[in-house]
Amino acid sequence: MKKLKISNEIERLLEVLKNTEPVDDKYEMIAENLKTLKEADGVKVDSISKEAILTAVISITSLILILNYEQTGAITSKALGFLKRS
């Protein structure tokens, strides 16, 4: 959605730039804004993958289950050694 808005604004500025004389003071300002928008259009934002989120949730759930068992169970163990180390 955001990429679409930037693309629409770039197209709008190109139209304004076509209708502006190069000797006009606004021409340079419009060209600078256009350059900034083109640079922003090429930036990619990394997001967290679903696998990473799932792995984190499973690890936390495992930890909670093991700690709960050790707290309520009569036998203590070294169950924390079974957790995946990452």
N, C-alpha and C positions, 0 to 999 in steps of 0.2 A: 504494500500500500504506500509506504513512504517513498519507495523507488519511483512509483508511478507519479507521485506529486512532484518529485524533483524533475522528472522527465517532462511533465507538463509545464513546469516553470521555465525549464530550459527552452522549450519550444516557444513559449510566450515571449521570452527575452530575445530570441532570435528574430521573431516578427517585429518587435519594437526596434531592434537594431537595424533591420532592413529599412525601416521607415525613418530612421534618424540620419541626419547628415554627419559625415565624419568630422567636420569642423566644429560641430556642436559640442558644448562642454559635457552634456549628458552621455554622449557616445562612449567616452572613456570609462565613465562610471558603470554604464550598462555592460560594457565589455569585461570589466573587472568582476562584476557580479556573475556574469556568464562563466567566466573562468573558474570562479569559486564553486559554482554549482556543478560544473563538469568534474572538478576534482572530487567533490562530495559524492557524485553519482558513481564514481569508480571505487569508493571505499566499501569493503566488505566487512561485515561484523560477524565475528565467530560466536557461535552459540554452543551451549553444552549439549552433547549428544544424549539421546534417550538411554543408550546403553550405560553411560557414565552415571546418570541419575539412578537407574535401576540398580547398578552395582552398589552405589552408596546406600540406597535404601535397604538392600539385602544385608549389607555389612552392619548397618546400625541395628536392624531388626535382630540379626544373629547375636550381636553383643548384648542387647537388652534381654533376649531369651536366656542366654547363658548366665548373665548376672542375676536374673530373677531365679533361675534354677539353683544357683549356688547359694543364694540368700535364703531360700525356703527349704532346700534339701538338707538332709542330715549329713550327707557325704560331701566333702569338699573335694574339688578336683582341680586339675590344671586345664580347664576347658578353654581358657583364653588362648591357648596355644593352637587351637583348631581354627581360629579365625584367619581369614585370608589376609595376608600382609600385602599392602600395596604402597 
